[in-house]
Amino acid sequence: MLLTAPTWARLGLSVRDERLRERAADAMAARIVQGLEGIAEPDPRQLVLHLDGQVGR
């Protein structure tokens, strides 16, 4: 996804101008969101990761 983002946005992340860096970061984030919108639901065969310490509930 990052490689398909606009070139100016990829280069803009490293410029000195703070406003341009912020605009570039926004463009990169928008591209990531755009790419994730087409992803299907999680695979039901994938194991669940229990973060609350209560395994098996």
Steps between C-alpha positions, in 0.01 A plus 500: 500500500776742584665452165180600322468826695571821310872559453477853639355359822776243539766763442314760702542301821866599512488872415579776748170684457273381782177578313609303197600206722156505660326513161718212380419295812128565446528386139686185604240423767219553250667256260532238775133538595401482134697177463354344814141570400517225241629233737256220578392391845756312713543134426285300749778238517739755652571445869361754743748699706363545852641818650311499828666185635179298490574219257214283382211738563 
